[in-house]
Amino acid sequence: MPIDAEKAVAAEPRSAEIAWDHKDIQLYHLGLGAGLPATDPAELRYTLESRLHVLPSFATVAGAGMGVVGGLSAPGIEVDLAAVLHGGQSITLHRPIPVEGKAVTTSRVAAVYDKGKAAILVLRSEVADDDGPLWTSDAQIFVRGEGGFGGDRGPSARLPDPEGAPDLEVERPVREDQALLYRLSGDWNPLHADPEFAALAGFDRPILHGLCTYGMTLKAVVDTQLDGDVSRVRGYSTRFTGVVFPGETLRIRMWRGEGRVRATVTAAERDDAPVLADTVVEHA
């Protein structure tokens, strides 16, 4: 069997050193569509090195996402990458991410769940620098055709629907070239750039990275609900439910709660086709 759940979870964690500086942060923010209008003081916090702060979702690309790469090559994991989908993502912030840093990321397979026709791998990365823990990131990876091995089904990732009308609804356009810019932060999958490769995957054109939508949504929440203060974010989780094509518009609906903001994201031009669900930003 390609996935040996017991072996994968019992394997020794893998560690690697990562580093980043203001250029990595600025490139990531630009890949999310930051900088429009270019002279807006609120946008300069994402683009100008003298005012820079770090959107916490940068954790997903720091070190070019080495935690996920390491997890998919862990002992007991042997899967066809064509059968792999990113099912969900969560980040827990232990303190604000510095504009420049060096850290050690330690990654492991935290769990393997049996969903019948598929398996779900929970790939956990814990990142710390000389001052202590920075963030913990969990990627839920859906592997088609690898379930049915009699393992634990795991917890349900679905949350009850938010009650009532949203407190705020905003739209965020996705530029035609946005996937081309975002991929420079480390995700070189040709699915997001090469029309021929996208066609082989069943799409009529390249699709946007799910983690780009993830970052765009967090930026919208921070800018509209948290006074633009990235340091207030304590955690951020979502479930990926559909694709986005460059040139489309994200419709982001938000519900405020005690210490959290719930959100849903849809593709406005495709009759609000679901994109992100069960999205929660926990904040101070």
Buried (B, 14 or more C-beta within 10 A) or exposed (E): EBBBBEBBBEBEBBEBEBEBEBEBBBBBBBBBBBBEEEEEEEBBBBBBEEEBBBBBBBBBBBBBBBBBBBBBEBEBBBBEEEBBEBBBBBBBBBEBBBBBBEBBBBBBBBBBBBBEEBBBBBBBBBBBBEEEBBBBBBBBBBBBEBBEBEBEEBEEBEEEEBEEEBBBEBEBBBBEEBBBBBBBBBBEBBBBBEEEBBEEEEBEEBBBBBBBBBBBBBBBBBBBBBEBBBBBBBBBBBBBBBBBBBBBBBBBBBBEEEEBBBBBBBBBEBEEBBBBBBBBBBBE
